[in-house]
């Protein structure tokens, strides 16, 4: 049943119709729906101007004219009832779902995603064109913008990026959290792999690539990405510095990374478009777990995204992927073995610390920085400039040291000599213990000598020297023995109220010495 207009509103619509206004313009000015305005104009015998301002064409059907009056135009006459004119009996099939469609448009969803939801949940039987026409009547038409299309060969390129995923309830907090949407799109066929994750890191970023390659059944020759930290450490147009873990994962699958220019997202416009397409389908949806969200996304990809006719290629995505799949690179037999990486400075003893254990690079690296990679089995020390492998060691227990026999120094380094002289400066017994530690453990014992000297700052040189003498008398010339004695027999600290009288007394003696000296000289 159409809306019943007041007399003032009806006269306004009829006046604008006689002036030749289109229904769209009348709707904008009077806020009266075009269907209602058309019915009132036809009831008043006023010609209705269609879209674009064109008047309706005369009827072309083989109707029999029984009088000499001019033929009437092929327009439907409104049905006049006591409550006013009614809508056409051939109204849109979307009219019963007007509220749902309007809410979807307000959320930013597309006509395609709305049509898919109507079919899945509401048993909608009409075609997509019906929803498309109905959406145009509500939202108006938008002219598309021109885009540059980059053609690629099958299996040549894929594009990756992150986007905002749906809201999913966090099992720990019980609240909804925004997830991250990872998308890898094949540049030729537009086949995409969509994965959800709570957070991102270098390892997660690399693992998502590996999962995407496994789902596709192969890898492309190149991967185009932006300059996010998980993939690119230092952006550069000609020689970007890639994240080591990400670079090694791609090398394991025979893939080369091609970072985009900074602030140039159009280079990977296919994955950008895919993220926008996915986000519009997910908009307004919430899930109780990440597995539920991923299952919904996989179903949507299989049912709708892969079976759609792509607007650029004019072919079905699944059919194009079937042609591209034989051109993908074969996957390796074993998955990539992930590792942790970082930077370490080579200590005075020639070792670097990794997870509580100590590992030595080749000689000549004391005080310099090396790159370190480690996993459950091996520790690798790498030259940061050339990327050459300096040394590779098996993982040691906490507190243990690893050094090759040929890397042990044949003479005492100057830095160690200065350290031993520092220990002798504390006292004779402390120096003797430092010499004994270095003579027995060599480079491994340098850290213990450093700790022995550090005890002098904490407990005082007199207390350390006394503890060292006791350790020598007991036949235990070790850092552990000296430290244990000092912890069990701490020297009482001097209070501040005791320090001030001493300072005043020393000042008096100093003044006395100065007066005596002056008297002797005079």
Beta strands, then each sheet from edge to edge (+ up, - down):
strand 1: 80-81
strand 2: 84-85
strand 3: 157-169
strand 4: 176-186
strand 5: 192-197
strand 6: 222-225
strand 7: 232-234
strand 8: 241-242
strand 9: 256-259
strand 10: 286-287
strand 11: 340-345
strand 12: 351-354
strand 13: 357-360
strand 14: 369-374
strand 15: 378-382
strand 16: 389-394
strand 17: 401-402
sheet 1: 1+ 2-
sheet 2: 5+ 4- 3+ 6+ 9+
sheet 3: 5+ 4- 3+ 10+
sheet 4: 7+ 8-
sheet 5: 11+ 14- 15+ 16-
sheet 6: 12+ 13- 17-
end
